């Protein structure tokens, strides 16, 4: 009896702690400016950029535009919260500096991104992308983290949890390490997370990802988790 009682008590305590943590994110922080005194540098990387639009949806929506829309909102939130923020690109174009073919421009672009990250190796990176799959049923956000980085894993896990709980209760995906063949992340040392916000090949995901309110909501959730985790929660959440 005692064993069962203690086990039950433990489960209740753990549930209460988890619910409190989830409540903070679900409820939001009200005003993200509570983090104002922090100087942590953050790079916001909107994936792709013309002439490389990334994935293309059946209605012609290009990934690079959606990436930029969400990255800009994350930038605005974290910037106004007092973090030192660097946008990799703030218009529809990628940041290539040489090359005559699309491929050569892509190579130049990714090398320039690596250079920015390496010049700011104390910066935390959040990279925004959209997913695709060969069958249309696969859906939901997938968050990745820089392999071997505890803070990256922690932040990616929280972002994944919040997105699942808040917007995609059916999404059972858990955060994963960024695959080693992703060029940018295998050439930098920064703590980083990569958020694949949803699947352009799934019609429900696509509708949501194009919706301005959803873009706003998911950006706020991503920014809040990053702000909360990089600030050290105790001193900042009131
Ligand atoms: Zn992409």
Boltz pocket constraint, residues with backbone or C-beta under 6 A from the ligand:
constraints:
  - pocket:
      binder: B
      contacts: [[A, 47], [A, 48], [A, 54], [A, 55], [A, 63], [A, 128], [A, 129], [A, 130]]
      max_distance: 6.0
